[in-house]
Amino acid sequence: MPGPDKGAGRGGTLHLALEADGDGAHPAAGRIASVPPADAVGPQALHRTVAAAEAGGFALATFADGPLPPGGRWRPEAGVRAAYVSTLTDRIGLAPVLHATVTEPFHLATQLASLDHASRGRAAWVVGAANDAEAQGTVGARPLDAKALRREIADVIDVARALWDSWEDDAVIKDVATGRFLDWRKVHHVDFRGARFDVKGPLITPRPPQGQIVVLAPDHLGAGGRADIALVGQPDAEGVAAAAAVAREAGAPLVFAEVEVLLDTSVPAAERFAALDAVAPWQETGRLRHVGTAAGLRDLLGALAGSVDGVRLVPAELAVDLPVLTRQVLPALAEAGLHVPPRPGATLRETLGLPRPVSRFARAAATTS
Amino acid sequence: MTEPVPGAAVPEYDPNAQVHLGVFFTGVGSQLIWTQPDSPSHTSVDTFLAVARLLERGLFDAFFLGEGLRVREGLGRVFDLDVAGRPDAITQLSALAGATSRIGLVATQNTTYNYPADLARRLASLDLLSRGRAGWNIVTTDNAWTGANFRHGGWLEHERRYERATAFVAAAKELWSGAGSRPAGGVDCVRWVERDTDLVRLRATATVPPSPQGRPVLFQAGDSDGGRELAAAHADVVFSANTDYEKARAYAADLRSRLARYGRPAEAVRILPGAVVVVGETTREAEEKARWLREEQVSPPQAIAFLEHYWGRDLSDYDPDGPLPDVEPSDTELDPSRGTIAIENRTGKLAQIQKWRDLAAERNLSIVELVRAVSSRRPPFVGTAGQIADEWTHYVRTRAADGFNIVPHLLPSSLTDIVDKVVPELQERGAYRTAYEGTTLREHLALPPL
């Protein structure tokens, strides 16, 4: 398995991720249709979206989340959503947002390792860092200052990675002759000491199939080389290229650009945009936003392929924009040699060309012996 | 046949009572035999899928996952003789929800090392996505040894663990009940739940609409007075340890009197004791299997490890088939790292060891014989499928229990024995459903609507 090409202007295929949260990124998405709430956020809608993304060839579905949904709208917890579709899919990566700030790091690491087992190696984690007073209030805490927040994010990623390594791959031996189920020399305390918490370890869950869950982090969180994929959000292609170079310099193995999309259907995109904005305005987020034709989007992505390894597409309305993506945009990219759908049964690391890391404890043992 | 339980109403006889069955899949520990050539991987999603689908075929009410938030240790290192390592329960059950359609999915989750709003949200999410099949088995943890994996360490005093649990559950229920239907304007979850005490601090709203069963079904297993009070106040199902008929009746009577004090009818709670079940074609075969099971569960290395825990020192040089160690035990109290030892049972080990020495001398027992005699009790239900069906029917008709949570010891045979042999016998007796009548866990359990 070749490693990812770290140079800018890689010229290979683009890895394609889909933001699959709820009705879509536009705040008016789903507000126009009169669907009962439990149906709109229920199992059928979730399955429909992820199955369509998988059939269309996306490598990865991400699930935005937070302890309190914006605007007081319903939103089931992202880790549960990802796990629910894990047994209904066989090739798409599943990446819930879990917040480093308002969770127990030990639970977070266990949940992601368990998602990796349930999906047979397709788990990923989008690092979240909810830090406003309302989010922190859900766990009875207060916002962190910028310095403490940066350290907290680093500590939670570091301890999760240590815990995923805490069971070596061959720790379970089932040696009937000696009655030993596991080799205790291969299940390790991690003895992590962070700025605000310590964790003893080992994880309660044996090593996940991918060894390490794929970690995605927005570049503004400052996670640097701790993540496998840096997500860069910039308003234009030049900004993306510059941010991608900075992220690579900081050690990110892969860089994905964020692209919001609202596409032409039988109704022109501009008209759809206006109709949605009349209900609730879609504020600028500082990310690339393509409102227009499928062909225009293909061209934009083709241009981005020179500077990033993948893109995360963020549709305004999933029910409307996702079919345009899977029927028009992804096939056009495939035809141009810019897109290869994942192989059934592949782990997400295999799909992304990321190596499966050896446990740090196995490495240490190999070095000392 | 039996003496009335003092202080309790004589139980009524209900000829139409139904047996409710669940499986308590601990996933770790010595009760699960892993040495057989066909023992499946205990962490593979395929194993979980196969079990859940088998239970649906057997029309079970629920599939339960256990919880333990630190891998067990002995003498300072990870304990290597038992099955260890398991997934996060809610994540695993969410994965099963997508692949099953009827079976109830119950997660054991503790109230000490979780945040109330976060756990309530994850459980409500499982409940919504499973279309009303989620349950929460409420447990407490107090020891600092487990707390070493969490932000606040061993923060909760032992005496206050049920106080915290009760406040936690009350907050979760308030969050769930705030999840009403969608009001106009698209704003769904607006009712704030606030707590600001030294035990529970939060300000949150529901984020998930109610499932078809309203909220997750609440299970409670603690047998202490605090546990029973929590069950009487909040639980829909109790998962007791009382399987002996007389103990089961006494427990049921006690719980029902507590329920009355909380103004809840007896029907508001189902009593499902946990039970190991050994089925044979004949009584004799069943007894043979039960004996084999005890020998497998307490292997010679397990027997040495059991004594090491009490002696507090390495006994690996002793012969399991020889006499008890002549070396004196350490005078430290019992180390909780082997698992769940209640605080009150951590002291007094020297007297315990003296009793074992006397017993071994009197009956001339080797180490392994002694440990088998003192550490594991005979499975409560051993017999042919017909005998077990008779017993269970008697329990439910006399209201000593409403069914059982089966603790599997061999996968999959200890469960296929129930599904393929005991269930048809129960159905013949009119004591078990022949098809799922409802779709939610609450309906399976025949609990009154909320």
Interface residues (C-beta under 8 A of the other chain):
Chain A: R31 P36 P37 A38 V41 G42 P43 L46 H47 P67 L68 P69 G71 G72 R73 W74 R75 P76 E77 G79 V80 R81 A83 Y84 V85 S86 T87 L88 V102 T103 E104 P105 F106 H107 T110 Q111 A113 S114 L115 H117 A118 S119 R120 E134 G137 T138 V139 G140 W167 A171 V172 K174 V176 T178 G179 R180 F181 L182 D183 W184 V187 R196 F197 D198 V199 K200 G201 P202 L203 I204 T205 P206
Chain B: W34 T35 S39 T43 S44 V45 L49 G68 L69 R70 V71 R77 V78 F79 D80 L81 D82 V83 A84 G85 R86 P87 D88 I90 T91 Q92 S94 A95 L96 A97 G98 A99 Y113 N114 Y115 A117 D118 R121 R122 A124 S125 L126 L128 L129 S130 R131 A148 N149 F150 R151 G153 S181 R182 G186 V187 D188 C189 V190 R195 D196 V200 R201 L202 R203 A204 T205 T207 V208 P209 P210 S211 S299 P300 P301 Q302
